[in-house]
Amino acid sequence: MTERSNLNHRLKGLGFALGTQMKLYGEEFEVAGEPIIVDEKIVMVDAIEKKSGERKRVRIPLPILNIAHDRAA
């Protein structure tokens, strides 16, 4: 597995898997796609905001990315 696919797998294990519901940035979302890795510190995910039903691309917070990176070590 490549580093990107490992990171993707670890993020899914942290709750960024299709259909998962979560609260980020004070809003509730349902994950609607795979994590999109821009680089090691910028990862986005397509999600549907529960309140409006609007599809948004949301940045995964850096502390969560750090946890995902630490799990690889």
C-alpha positions in Angstrom: 0.0 0.0 0.0 1.2 3.5 -0.7 1.4 6.2 2.0 -1.7 7.9 0.6 -3.8 4.8 0.6 -2.5 4.0 4.2 -3.6 7.5 5.3 -6.9 7.1 3.6 -7.5 3.8 5.4 -6.5 5.3 8.8 -8.9 8.3 8.3 -11.7 5.9 7.5 -10.9 4.1 10.8 -11.2 7.4 12.6 -14.7 8.0 11.3 -14.2 9.5 7.8 -16.0 6.7 6.0 -18.9 6.9 3.7 -22.2 7.4 5.6 -20.6 8.3 8.9 -22.2 11.2 10.8 -20.0 13.7 12.6 -19.8 17.1 14.0 -17.1 19.4 12.6 -16.7 23.2 12.9 -19.9 23.4 14.9 -22.0 21.7 12.2 -23.3 18.2 11.7 -22.3 16.3 8.5 -22.7 13.0 6.9 -19.6 11.8 5.0 -20.5 11.5 1.3 -17.2 10.5 -0.3 -13.7 9.3 0.2 -11.0 11.5 1.8 -9.3 13.7 -0.8 -5.6 13.9 0.0 -4.1 17.2 -1.3 -0.9 16.8 0.7 0.0 15.4 4.2 -1.4 18.4 6.0 -4.5 19.1 3.7 -7.2 16.5 3.4 -10.7 17.2 2.4 -13.9 15.1 2.5 -17.2 15.6 0.7 -20.0 15.8 3.2 -23.7 16.7 3.4 -24.6 19.3 6.0 -27.5 17.9 8.0 -29.2 21.2 8.6 -29.3 22.5 5.0 -28.8 19.2 3.1 -26.1 21.1 1.1 -23.1 19.1 -0.1 -19.8 20.7 1.0 -16.1 19.9 0.8 -14.9 20.0 4.3 -11.2 20.1 5.5 -10.3 17.5 8.0 -8.8 19.2 11.0 -5.0 19.0 11.4 -5.1 17.4 14.9 -7.1 14.5 13.3 -4.6 14.2 10.5 -1.8 14.2 13.1 -3.5 11.3 14.9 -3.9 9.4 11.6 -0.2 10.0 10.8 0.8 8.8 14.4 -1.1 5.6 14.0 1.2 4.7 11.1 4.3 5.0 13.2 
